[in-house]
Amino acid sequence: MEHRMNRYAANSLSRRGFLQHSLAGAGLWAANQPLAVLGGGGLAESRRPKVAAVFTEFRFRSHAYNILENFMGPYLFNGEVTDPGVDIVSFYADQFPADDMTRKVAQRTGIALCETIEQAVCLSGNDVAVDAVLLIGEHGKYPSNRLGQVMYPRKKFFDAVVAPMKRSGKFIPVFNDKHLSYRWDWAKEMYDTAGELGIPFMAGSSVPLAQRTPDLELPQDAQIEEAVSIHGGGFESYDFHGLEVLQSIVESRRGGEAGVARVEFLKKEKLDQALQTGLISRSLVDAAMKAERDAEIERQPFPDPANPQPGKVPPRKKEDFGQLEKQHAILLTYRDGFRATVMAVGNSANRWNFACRLKGETAPRATAFINGPWGNRCLFKALSHAIQHLFRTRRQPYPVERTLLVSGALEAAVHSSDQVRPIDTPHLEFGYQPIDFREMRETGASWEVITPETPQPIEFSPGADVEFARQAAHS
C-alpha cells in the first residue's frame, strides 16, 4: 500500500506548490500534467486514462454532479489539492430533467454527449476507445416495485458497457455507484461477469471513506462481539449506506469476513422490544449516538440554487439524542455467529455512527463518520480519489465483495420487511479478505480549507477547490 500511495503523493499539488498558480492557471496545469499510471492496464506511463461517464441524470447535487466535479478539475483530498489524473471524454445521460446540466457542460468542455452507452464507450467507433467507465445509476425518475425499491438501471448500464468489451476483447475498469442492483440475481451476475472477464470492478458507498471522530482503528484480528451502525435516513436507500459502514469495519474481524446467514427487518414495535430485551445492545446504540453528539459538527444549510451565497450556519442545537425516534432496524446474523445491527434513528441525512464491543472489553468503541461542512457532497471527494486509484492502477482500493454482500443483505432485509419474518440467506454465506483502505479515507484536513462559511459552487465548477485552498493559505 505504501508503494502504491507514493505514486499518488507524487501527483498531488501541495499547498505551497499551489500558491504559484491562479485558479485558471491551476486548471490549465491539471489538464496538461501527465500522471504516472501503473502498467497493469497496458497504458503508457505518461498517458492519462480516458473515462466514459454513464449516468442517470446530471443536475445540482445529484451523484453524477458530486462525482464529476472531482473528475474534471483539481479537488481537495486530505487537505491537498489533487489532480484527478484521468480525463472524462464522453457522457451518456439516461434522463434530462428540467434543471439538467449535461448539455451545458458537454458544450462548454467539448466532451462528447452520446446517444447510446456503446457510443460513449467506443467514442462512436466499433471498439472500446476509453480506459475506464463511471456508472452512476442514482437519482432520476424511475419506478419503484411493490417492495419500495427504486428500479435504477444499474444492471442495464453494466450490460451495455460490457457488450463492446466482449466484442473488442478489451476489458477495462468499471465503477458502479452504490449497491450493484436491487435484485440479488442481477448483482451476482454483474460480479461474476466482471470476475470471468477480468474487469477490475469497484462499487459501493462514499460514507466508509469519511473522517472518523473520534478516530477509530480496531486492533488487527479484533474479536468483535457485537456492532451497531446508525443512520438518519430512509428505508433501503440509506440502509444501504448503513450496511456499508458496518461492513467496512467488521469485515476486518478475526478470521476475515465469513458471510451472512440470516437477515431480519424490525419495524418500530419489534425494534423497541429488541432494545428492551437486549437483543440489540442499548449501550452500543447510546455510544454510537454519543460519538455524534460529542463531535459537535457545524454544517452549511443545503444551498438555494437561486442564491449563491451560503445560508447562515444554524446555532447548534442541544438535541436530546435519547429521545430521537428509532425508525427501524436490520439484524444480521453472520455464519461465524457474529451479530450486528443497522438502525435508522431520527431524521438526518448527516447521521452516520458506529459502535462495537470487543471481547474482553466492557466499554464500547464508537465513532461518528463526518461527511463535511457541505454535508454529503463532501463525501464524494474521497470516493472520487478511490475510484481514480482503480482507474489508474486497475487495483481495487477495497473489495467489491463488500458491496456484493451488502447488496444481498439489503435485498433480504426488504423481503423480510415485506414478509414480516427473518430471511435465511445461504447465498450470502461467502467469505472474503479485507483490504487495508486507510490511505483512501479523509482525515478531516480538507475541512480546514472548506468550512461551513465557504460558499458552495452552485454552477458546475470543477477546480473551485483550488481557489478555496489559495484563500485558506493566505488567511
N, C-alpha and C positions, 0 to 999 in steps of 0.2 A: 504493500500500500504506500509506503514512504517513497519508493522509487517512482511509483505511478503519479503521486501527488506532486513530486518535484517538477514534473513536466507542466503541471498546472501553474505552480508558483512562478515558473519562468515566463509564463504568458499572462500574468496579471499585472495591471498597471498600478504601481504603488501610488500612494497619495503624493509623495514627493515628486515622482516622475510625472504624475498627472498635472502638477502645477505648471508645467511647461506648455500645457495645451489649453486652448479655449474650448468651449463646448463644441463649436463647429469643428475645430481642429481635432479634437479627440474623436469625433465621429468619423472624420476622414481617416484618422490613424487606425481606428478599429476596422474600417472597411478594407484597408490595404495591408495590414500586418499578417504575414503567414504564421500559423501556429504549428508547432511540432505535433504530428499525429503518429501514434503507434502504427507499425506496419502491418498489423494483423488483417486489415481490410484491403491490403494491396494498394494503399494510397501513397502517393509521393509525399515525402516528409514535409514539403513546403506548401502542399495544396490543401486549401480549406474544404472540408466536406460540404457538398451541396445538399440541401434539405428541402423536401416537399412537405408542405403543411396542409393537412387534410382535416377539416373541422366542420362541426355542425353549424355554428354561427359565430360571427366576429362583431362584437359590439362592446361598449364600455363595460369593463369589469367581468366580461364573460371569461371562461377559462382560456379561450383562444387569445383574447386580448392580454390576459395576465401572463401567459407563456411567451407569446410572440414579442412583447415589449422587451423581454430579456434575451431574445434571439436575434434581434435586429439592431442592436446597439449595445455599448458597454453598460454594465449594471453592477450593483453592489452585491458582493458576497463576502461575508465576514469582515465588512468594513473596507474592503479593497475594490477599486473599480476594475472590473474583469471583462476581458474581451470574450465574446461567445465562442470564437474560434471556428464558427460554421457560418454558412450563408443560406438564408431562405431564398429559394429560386422560383418556387411555384406555390400557388394557392388552389385548393378546391374547397368551396363553400357549399354546404348542402342546403342552407336556407339563408335568405336575405331579409331580415326584419326591417322595420321602418328606420331604426337607428343603426343600420348596418355600416360597418367601416371597411368592408372587404374591398369594394370597388375603388374607394377613395385612396386607400393605402396602396393598392396594386398600381393604380395610375401614378401616384406620387413617386413610388420607388422603382417602377419598371418591373416588378415581379409579375410573372405570368399568371393570369387568372384563368384557370382551365375549366372546361365544361364537364370533364369526367375525371375520376380519380386516376385512371390509367394515363390520361394526358399529363396529369401533374407529376406522375412518377416517371414517365417516359419523355417528358418535355415535348409532347406531340410527335415523338418518333415511334419506332417499333420496339425498342429495347429499353430496359431500365437505364435512366440517364442521371439519376441522383444517387447520393451516397447514404441517405438515411431518410426516414419518414416519421413525421409527427402525426399521430392520430389523436385528435381532440374531440371525442364524442360526448360532450357535456354542454348543456344549455340548448335552447331551441324549443320549438313547439312540436313535441312528439307525443303520441298517445300513451296512456297507461293501460296496463292489463288489469284484470279484476282483482289482482293481489296488491295493486297500488304501485307496481314497479313501472317507471318510465322506460319505454322500449327504445332506448337510444341505439342507433345503428352501428355499434362498435364492431360486431361480427361482420356485418356487411362491408364496412370500411376495410377491415383487415383482409377479407377475402379479395376485395378489389385491388388491394396493394400487392398481395401475394401472387395473383394471377400473372402479371408481367414478369415477376421474378422467376416463376417456373418456366415461362416461355424463353426467357433470355439466359437462364442459368446463373443469374447474378442475384445473390441473396444479401440483403443489406439490413442494418439495424432498424428496428421499429420500436417506438414508444407509444403505448396505449394509455391515455389518461384515465385515472380512476380504475374501477374493477373491470375485469375483462368483458363480462357480459352479465345481463340479468338472468340468463339461463346457464345452469351448470354445464350442460352438454356442449353448449357453444363455447363456453370459457375453456373447457378441457380440450376441445378440438383446436382452438386457437393455440393453446400451449403446446399440444402435441405436434401441430403443423410446424410451429417455429422450431421445435426440437429436431424433428425429422429433416427439415431443410437446412438446418444450421443458421437460422436467422437469429442474430443477437436481439433478445426480446426483453423489454422492461415495461412495467406498468405500475400503477398504484397511486397512493395519496401523497400530497405535499406535507401533511402535518407531521409525520415522523422526523422530518428534517428540521423542524423548528427548534428555536432556542429552548433549553430546559431550565426552569427556575423553580427551586434550586437545582443546580447541576446534579444529574443522576447518572451514575455509571455503576452498574451492578458488577460484583466480582465475577471473574471468569468461572464458568461452570456453576453459577449460583443455583442453589436449591430453592426454587420459588414455591411456596406452599399455596398461595392464593394471590390473585391480582384483580384489580378493578380499573377499567378505563371509562372515563366520563366525558360526555359531550353535551352540548346545549342545543342541538339541532333536531331536525325532524326524522321521521321514520325512513328507513332504508338509505336515503342519500347520505345522511350524517352518521348513521350506524356504520356505514362502510368505513368512514374515517376513524371512528372509534375502534373498530376491529383492527384496522391497520396500525394505529398507535399501540394497541395491546400487543399485536403480533410482533411488531418491530422490536419490542423489549423481551417478551417471553420466549421468542424463538431461540434466544441465546442461553436458556436454562441448561442445567446439566443434562448431557445426552443429546442436545440439539432438539429440533422440532420432531415430534412423534406423530402428529396428526390429530384430528378431532373426531371423537366417537359419537357425540350426541350434542344437539343444539336445542335449546328451549327458549321461546319468547314469552316473557312475563308482562302482561298488562298491569295497570296500576294496582288493582286489588291484590293480585298474586305477588306483585313486587313488594308491597307493604308487608305481606305475610312472610316473604323470604327474608326481609330485613329483621322482622321481629323474631323469627325462629333461628336466625344465624346462618341460614343457607347462603346468604350474602353477608359478608362482614361489614357491619355498620362502621367499625373503626377504620377500615380501609376507605370507605366512602368519605368519612369525615376527614381523613388525612389527605385524600386527593383534593377535596374542596378547600381545605386549609391552604394547600400549596397555591391555589389560585388567589385566594384572599390575601395571603401574605405577599404575593408578587406585586400587588398594587400598580397594575399596568394602566397607563393612560393611552387612549386611542382617539384618533380623529373620527368624528362622525362620518357616515357614508356621504360622499360629496354629491352635491347637486350639479349635474352636467351643465345647467344654465348659469351656474355661478362658480367660476374657477377658484375663488378664494375659499380656503378651508374653513369649515364651521368651527365655532368655539368649542374647545375641549370641555365636555361637561364636568362639573365637580364630581369628585369621586364619591360614590355612594357607600355608606356603611351598611352594606347589604347583609341581611341575616341569611347566610348560606344554608343554615339548617332548616329554614322554612321554605326553601325553593321546592317546587313540586317535582317529585320523581315520576317521570312520564312512563317509561317502560324500561325493560332490561332484556339482555340476551345472555343466557347462561351457556357456557361452553364446558363440556367435559372432554378432556383430551385422552388419547389412547394410553398414555402413561399414568393416568389417574389425576393429573393436574386439573384444577378447576379455575375458571376465570369468568368475569362478568363485564359486559359493556352496558352502560346505563345512560339514559337521557335524563338530564336534570335541568329544570328551568327552561329558559328560552333565550339563548345567547349563541350567536354564530362564532363567538370568540372563545368558547369554553372547550378546552382540550386538557384533561387532567388524568393522572395515572398514580396508582399506589399499589404496592405489593408487600407481602411479608415473606422474609427469608427464614429457612429452617434454623432454629436456634436463636432467633431474634424476637423480642416482644414488640419493639417499636416498628411501625410501618416505615417503609421508604417511599417517598412521594415526590412528584414534580408536576408543574404546570407547563404545558407546551405553549410558548408565547409566539403568537403569529406576527406581531409587529405593530407599529403606530398606525398603519393604514389598514389594519385588520387582515383578513385572509389574502388580500392582494400581495402582501409582503411574503407570504409563504412560497410564492412561485419563483422567487429569486434562487433559493437553494434548490428547488426542484429543477429549474432550468439548468442550473450548474451540473446537477447529477445526470440529466438527460444528455447534455453536451459531452460529458465524460463518456457515456455509452457511444455516442455518435463518432467521437474522435478516436476511441480506443477499441471499440467493439467488445468491451468488457462491462458486464453488469455491475453497477455500484452496490447493489443489494439483490437478493434472489427474487426472481419473478415468481417462484413458488410461494412466496409470502402472499402475493396478491391472488394467486390461484386458490390457495387455501381460504383466504378471506372471501373471495367470490363465491365459493361453495358454501361457506358458513353463513354468509348473508342470505343466499337463496334459501337455505334450510330454515333460517330464522323467519323469513317471510312466510314460508309454508307452515311453520309452527304457529305463527300468529293467526293464520287463516284456519288451521285445523284445531287450535287450542289444545295442543299436546306436544310433548317432546318429539323430536325427529332424530332417529338413528342415522348416522352418516358414515357407513362403512366405506363409501367412495372417497371420504376425506381422511382416511387413516393412512396417510403417506407422510414420510418424514423428509426433511432436508436440513442441510447445514447452513448456519447463518454466515453472512459476510460482514466483516467489520466496516461500518459505513460512517464512523465518527468524522472522517475528513469531509464528508458531504453535508454535515449539519451546520446550520447557522449558530454562531456563538452568542449573538446579540450585538456584536461590534457594529453591524450595519445600522442599528437603531440609535447609535451615537451620531450618525450622519443624517439619516432620515428620522425626524422626530414628530410628535403629534402636531407641531406647528408648521411642518413642511407642507407646502401646497401640493396636493396630488395632481399630476397632469390629467386633464380631462380629455384633451385631444390625444391621439396616439402619438407618443413622443419617445421613441427608443433613444437611449443615450442621455436622458434627462438626469440620471443619477450622477453623471459626470459633473454637472453644474452644482448639484447638491453637495457633492464631495468638495468642490472648489470653495463653496461658501463655508462649509464646516472647517476647512483647513485655514481659512482666513479669519474665522471668528475667535 
